[in-house]
Amino acid sequence: MKNQIPKSSSIGKNVIIEEGVRIGENVKIGDNTVVLKHTHVGDHVTIGCNCVLGIKPGGNKRMRNIQEKNESLIIQDYATIGNLVTIYSSTEIGKHVFIADHASIRENVQIEEGTVVGRGSIIELNTKIGKRCTIQTLAYITGDTVIEDDVFIGPCVSMSNDKYMGAKEYELKGPIIKEGAKIGNNATLLPGVMIGEKGIVGAGSVVTKDVRNNEVVVGVSAKKLQK
């Protein structure tokens, strides 16, 4: 079955759109982009050049077997996808989300309305990101992370979800970052830590334990900043 591309949409040179893809009205797709099957693109979406969208996850015996919640990659209305971006299947990109060049987003990820994902950022599988978040350049969001609304994550922030670094069986748990929290550039968050509402983690800090609501922590390992 041949895909129906609305006349209002603009498709660049050498674009591949597999069967079963849905393209909305007023969509722009740049040159050399590949849109794989089960991808749904909403109205007024802009997609840059050299992207690959709807990738099926792979791996080997040492990697965990992921049960996808939904085969489809869904990109909602007015989203903007930069150049050289890769997004896997069973992920949902909300309305007015902006994803900058070179970003990579894995399977089973949800990014809600108005969030910005910076250049070269990596968002791993099974992660949920709320509304109006800012994730800046080269941030690494580990798998199994929860980020609530209005969170700011600075450049080169790093997170982890495996407490024992593969040495033994462990339920993988990324950080939980509550509404309005701010993480400074080059900070490191260890597995399962919770950053409370409007909590602040200073630049370069290493967070090994929970941060309370409205608390400011700095240092290695991070400690509460006295007023």
C-alpha positions in Angstrom: 0.0 0.0 0.0 1.5 3.3 -1.1 1.7 6.1 1.5 -0.6 9.1 1.0 1.5 12.3 1.4 -0.7 15.4 1.7 -0.1 18.0 -0.9 0.5 20.5 1.9 3.6 18.6 3.0 7.1 19.1 1.6 9.4 16.1 1.2 13.2 16.6 0.5 15.5 14.7 -1.9 16.3 11.0 -1.3 13.8 10.6 1.5 12.6 7.1 2.3 9.1 6.6 3.8 8.2 3.0 4.4 4.7 1.6 4.0 2.3 2.2 6.8 3.7 5.6 7.8 1.3 8.4 8.4 2.2 11.9 7.5 0.1 14.9 8.6 -0.6 18.2 6.9 2.1 20.9 6.4 4.9 18.5 7.3 8.5 19.3 6.2 11.0 16.5 5.9 14.6 17.3 5.0 16.9 15.5 2.5 18.1 11.9 3.1 15.8 11.2 6.0 14.4 7.7 6.6 11.0 7.3 8.2 10.4 3.6 9.1 7.1 1.8 9.3 4.7 2.4 12.2 5.7 6.0 12.4 3.0 8.6 12.8 3.8 12.2 12.1 1.3 14.9 13.1 0.5 18.2 11.5 2.9 21.1 11.1 5.9 18.9 12.1 9.4 19.8 10.8 12.0 17.1 10.4 15.6 17.9 9.4 18.0 16.2 7.1 19.7 12.7 7.6 17.4 11.6 10.4 16.3 8.0 11.0 12.9 7.7 12.7 11.1 4.6 14.1 14.1 2.4 14.6 13.4 -1.1 16.0 15.6 -1.9 19.0 18.2 -4.6 18.7 21.0 -6.0 20.9 22.6 -9.3 22.0 22.2 -11.9 24.8 23.9 -9.7 27.4 21.4 -6.9 26.9 17.9 -7.0 28.5 14.9 -8.0 26.5 12.7 -5.0 26.1 8.9 -5.4 25.8 7.7 -2.5 23.6 4.5 -0.9 24.8 3.6 0.1 21.3 5.3 -0.5 17.9 4.6 3.1 16.7 6.8 6.1 17.0 4.4 9.0 17.4 5.4 12.6 16.7 2.7 15.0 17.7 1.7 18.3 16.1 4.1 21.2 15.8 7.1 19.2 16.9 10.5 20.1 15.5 13.2 17.5 14.8 16.7 18.7 13.9 19.3 17.2 11.6 21.0 13.8 12.2 18.5 12.8 14.9 17.7 9.1 15.6 14.4 8.1 17.4 13.4 4.6 18.1 9.9 3.0 17.9 7.3 2.9 20.7 8.3 6.4 21.7 6.0 9.5 21.8 7.1 13.1 21.1 4.6 15.6 22.4 3.3 18.8 20.8 5.7 21.7 20.3 8.7 19.6 21.5 12.0 20.7 20.0 14.8 18.1 19.5 18.1 19.6 18.4 20.7 18.2 15.9 22.5 14.9 16.7 20.1 13.9 19.6 19.3 10.2 20.1 16.1 9.0 21.7 15.6 5.3 22.5 12.4 3.1 22.7 9.6 3.5 25.3 10.3 7.1 25.9 7.7 9.8 26.5 8.5 13.5 26.0 5.6 15.8 26.8 4.5 19.1 25.4 6.9 22.1 25.0 10.1 20.3 26.2 13.5 21.1 24.6 16.1 18.4 24.0 19.5 19.9 23.3 22.1 19.2 20.7 23.8 15.8 21.0 21.8 14.7 24.0 21.0 11.0 24.6 17.8 9.8 26.2 17.8 6.1 27.0 14.9 3.7 27.1 11.9 3.6 29.5 12.3 7.3 30.4 9.5 9.8 31.0 10.0 13.5 30.6 7.4 16.0 31.5 6.2 19.3 30.1 8.3 22.4 29.4 11.6 20.8 30.5 15.0 22.0 29.2 17.7 19.4 28.6 20.8 21.1 27.3 23.6 20.1 25.1 25.3 16.6 25.5 23.2 15.7 28.5 23.0 11.9 29.2 19.6 10.8 30.5 19.9 7.2 31.6 17.2 4.6 31.1 14.4 4.2 33.6 14.5 7.9 34.6 11.5 10.1 35.5 11.7 13.8 34.9 8.7 15.8 36.0 7.5 19.2 34.5 9.6 22.4 34.3 12.9 20.7 35.1 16.2 22.2 33.9 19.1 20.0 33.1 22.4 21.7 32.2 25.0 20.7 29.6 26.9 17.5 30.0 24.9 16.2 33.0 25.3 12.5 33.4 23.0 9.9 35.1 23.3 6.2 35.9 20.8 3.4 36.6 22.9 0.4 37.5 24.1 0.5 41.2 26.4 -2.5 40.8 27.7 -1.7 37.3 26.7 -5.1 36.0 28.4 -7.1 38.7 25.1 -8.7 39.9 21.4 -8.7 39.3 19.7 -5.4 40.1 16.5 -3.7 39.2 17.6 -0.8 37.0 16.5 2.6 38.4 17.3 6.0 37.0 17.0 9.2 39.0 13.6 10.7 39.8 13.7 14.5 39.3 10.7 16.3 40.7 8.9 19.4 39.3 10.9 22.6 39.0 14.2 21.1 39.9 17.5 22.4 38.4 20.6 20.4 37.7 23.8 22.3 36.9 26.3 21.5 34.1 28.5 18.4 34.5 26.6 17.2 37.6 26.4 13.4 38.1 23.3 11.7 39.5 23.7 8.1 40.8 21.0 5.4 40.4 17.7 5.9 42.0 18.4 9.3 43.7 15.4 11.6 44.0 15.8 15.4 43.5 12.9 17.1 45.3 10.6 19.8 43.9 12.6 23.0 43.1 15.8 21.3 44.4 19.0 22.6 43.0 22.2 20.6 42.2 25.3 22.7 41.7 27.5 22.4 38.7 30.0 19.5 38.9 28.3 17.9 41.9 28.0 14.2 42.4 24.6 13.3 44.0 24.7 10.0 46.0 21.6 10.5 48.1 18.2 12.2 47.8 17.8 15.9 47.7 14.9 17.4 49.6 12.3 19.9 48.2 13.9 23.4 47.8 17.3 22.2 49.0 20.5 23.3 47.3 23.4 20.8 47.2 26.9 21.2 45.9 30.2 19.3 45.9 31.6 15.7 45.7 29.7 14.0 47.2 27.0 16.7 47.2 26.0 18.2 50.5 23.4 20.8 51.5 24.5 24.3 51.0 24.0 26.3 54.2 22.1 29.5 53.9 
